[in-house]
């Protein structure tokens, strides 16, 4: 930064202390806040009956995303800032950032975003993150296996490849499952893209054809073992695929995006008293309840991102006690060990430096 | 027994006290369950109004040589400072708005326009004052370690001057609070080390100097030839804020009709008894909606002490319910206008500057227990020297 600009900023800070200049600016220009970056919904496109694409203009410049990554969107639900992560479906460098939201039955945030968002709405936005990515050098033979809203991160990849590296899609295969042809998000665009680039699109309509079993891949994509595969969809499908690749394929050639909040049905934590040492908050976590959920319910302001164990924004060092990672089932009990609070449930009393 | 249940609640049985606790818990739960968009909108509006008044006031004061600009700017800045300290700062630092999970309006991120850094103040206020409210020897806010506000505090000749130094306290209230938070009385007692106090003094100074620079150097300089008039305007706004907040806060716990308690009261205190102590140890101010906002809703001191982390905009609607509980359980609910209540505070300070006062302010025929030296209210060094 130029020395003059730095001096101007220092002067502005001295005039607004103990607040920051942006605390004043953000009152009238909420998108300019750096502490709580925001975005304006510029346009809303209905994709299917329950999926909607939101075109966003961030107020402050976000780091450029990579295809396959997601952003967190925060909306106020009954006055409470509530965050969910959504895959970015636009290409890096596009003037607007697109996310496609599928309304989940009973989902407060997804329903509101998919069905009740008007252009002009302000949302809060987090930086792009996620490691469901294509490598820098695109592998020669690509396979995408998606189902339902699992299409979204792959759509970001396909759009980028179609614009910048069309050759990579020639000979690629995309197996996509949804209930009916009309339910396929981006259906027409996918079909056009396939025809234009030489990608083979295999649509499976589960209402009539039933669910895709990994064994079926042998018929659909005979050379699947020779391909690098990116898969995103319901947890059951991903579990099936992971098993299948582990049994008969090369597990390192399979990249999956488990894009769903973890479920705590298996109650793998015993619960306990959680002390957030830095925040000075103590919370009681129920059986299998993650540290973050318990802490937030007790009023702690904790670092949070995807809330499903993907982005590692919420990581904090364990000071004492033990936790179970609900996604991996691992137990962590070493002091100083960083744990993901959004998916770690306490095994007894726990203190964490957050 | 008086020593454990106070005076005004001596008629209540243990079961009644538990039932009262449950009723107050229910009032709290009904509000907390109902918090939503309208509340979020309220606090955001107060933030917007406060920032607008501050920015507008300071802009007007760049032209403070024009008398009308001086008056309007000073008024806007005074109101902005009052809102900032009271309806925003005090209440946000209580965690009243933490439920929104908004990093912009949260007790862990908020810093206020006050000499006392928010972290330091939160400890002395949220924990010590709100937990041990009006317990003599435990609640340092009872007289702020320099005043005799109950006859049970042993008299000292320095108190003869308290009606006078109360005026100074009022004018420099924010500084007094900051110095008070360092707890020099505890250093003297030996329960706190000099090094700790010195470190805290440094923290305060680091924050305070930037605010002094803003109000008394930078904005005056920006006003060019109006530097002196901007300085007087800023000083006036700070004075108005100090005098106002001092008056409101002193009316919270020191008017007539408010009880103080013996340390023995804390032993095995139940939730219901805690509620009753908060009820009996606080007093409300009556007034219109704007008055309540300007007091940071500390005009609902009783409701605030019962539910310190319930958003302040809700105190008004629960006040009638709390009053009803008090009526049914035969407990006093102390309330009055600001002039009336402040009048009783000043009269009390004047009377208790002299020895005695048990007859007028003792409140009960119960014997006055001698305070143990370690927990007794001690005079800070300054007051002792003055004596």
Contacts between the chains, C-beta under 8 A, distances in Angstrom:
chain1	res1	chain2	res2	distance
A	11	B	218	7.9
A	14	B	210	6.8
A	14	B	213	6.5
A	14	B	214	6.2
A	14	B	218	5.7
A	15	B	214	6.2
A	15	B	218	5.8
A	15	B	219	7.0
A	15	B	222	7.8
A	16	B	214	8.0
A	17	B	210	4.5
A	17	B	211	6.1
A	17	B	214	5.5
A	18	B	111	4.1
A	18	B	112	6.6
A	18	B	113	6.2
A	18	B	207	6.9
A	18	B	210	7.3
A	18	B	211	6.9
A	19	B	111	7.2
A	23	B	51	7.2
A	23	B	104	7.6
A	24	B	51	5.4
A	24	B	54	7.9
A	24	B	55	5.9
A	26	B	104	7.4
A	27	B	47	6.6
A	27	B	48	5.2
A	27	B	51	4.7
A	27	B	52	7.3
A	33	B	104	7.0
A	35	B	103	5.7
A	35	B	104	6.2
A	35	B	109	7.7
A	36	B	102	7.2
A	36	B	103	5.7
A	36	B	104	5.5
A	76	B	37	7.0
A	76	B	40	6.2
A	76	B	100	7.6
A	78	B	35	7.6
A	78	B	36	4.1
A	78	B	37	5.8
A	79	B	35	6.2
A	79	B	36	4.8
A	79	B	37	5.0
A	79	B	38	7.7
A	79	B	39	5.6
A	79	B	40	3.4
A	79	B	41	7.9
A	79	B	99	7.5
A	79	B	100	5.5
A	80	B	40	8.0
A	80	B	99	6.4
A	80	B	100	5.8
A	80	B	101	5.7
A	81	B	100	6.2
A	81	B	101	4.5
A	81	B	102	5.4
A	82	B	101	7.7
A	279	B	108	6.0
A	296	B	101	6.4
A	299	B	95	5.7
A	299	B	98	4.1
A	299	B	99	6.7
A	299	B	107	7.8
A	299	B	309	7.7
A	300	B	98	8.0
A	300	B	108	7.8
A	301	B	98	6.9
A	301	B	101	6.6
A	301	B	103	6.2
A	301	B	106	5.0
A	301	B	108	5.1
A	301	B	109	6.9
